């Protein structure tokens, strides 16, 4: 298990083995999601990574602003 230490400036270096396994690179943006006493660290996806994500989704029963009260 890889570990890291929180610095006096509240910074953490992500261990090399984790960065390589996850294919993370310098300058990549992340979101922090509080989870109990911990936090999830998730990379923010690029728009290109999201393309085709909803392929095959059923657009039926879709509501738009016209049918709101």
C-alpha positions in Angstrom: 0.0 0.0 0.0 1.4 3.4 -1.0 1.4 6.2 1.6 2.0 9.9 1.6 2.5 12.6 4.2 0.6 15.9 4.3 3.2 18.8 4.3 3.1 22.0 6.3 1.6 23.7 3.2 -1.2 21.1 3.1 0.2 19.4 0.0 0.5 15.7 -0.7 2.7 14.1 -3.4 1.0 11.2 -5.1 3.3 8.1 -5.0 4.9 7.3 -8.4 3.4 3.8 -8.5 -0.1 5.2 -8.1 0.4 7.9 -10.8 1.8 5.3 -13.2 -1.0 2.7 -12.5 -3.7 5.4 -13.0 -2.0 7.1 -15.9 -2.1 10.5 -14.2 0.1 13.3 -15.4 1.3 16.7 -14.1 -1.3 19.5 -14.6 -4.2 17.1 -14.6 -7.3 18.4 -12.8 -8.9 16.4 -9.9 -12.1 16.6 -7.9 -12.2 15.8 -4.1 -15.3 14.1 -2.9 -15.7 13.8 0.9 -16.6 10.2 1.9 -17.0 9.4 5.6 -13.6 10.2 7.2 -11.8 10.0 3.9 -12.0 11.6 0.5 -12.2 10.2 -3.1 -9.7 11.7 -5.5 -11.1 11.5 -9.1 -9.6 13.0 -12.2 -11.9 15.4 -14.1 -12.5 13.9 -17.5 -11.8 15.7 -20.7 -14.8 16.4 -23.0 -13.4 14.0 -25.5 -13.4 11.2 -22.9 -17.1 11.7 -22.4 -18.0 11.5 -26.1 -20.1 8.4 -26.8 -20.7 7.8 -23.1 -24.5 7.9 -23.5 -24.6 5.9 -26.7 -27.6 3.7 -26.8 -29.4 5.7 -24.0 -33.2 5.8 -24.4 -34.2 9.5 -24.9 -37.9 8.6 -24.4 -39.7 10.2 -21.6 -37.5 13.2 -21.9 -38.7 16.5 -20.4 -37.5 19.9 -21.5 -38.2 23.4 -20.2 -41.4 23.7 -22.2 -43.3 21.1 -20.1 -42.2 22.4 -16.7 -44.7 24.2 -14.5 
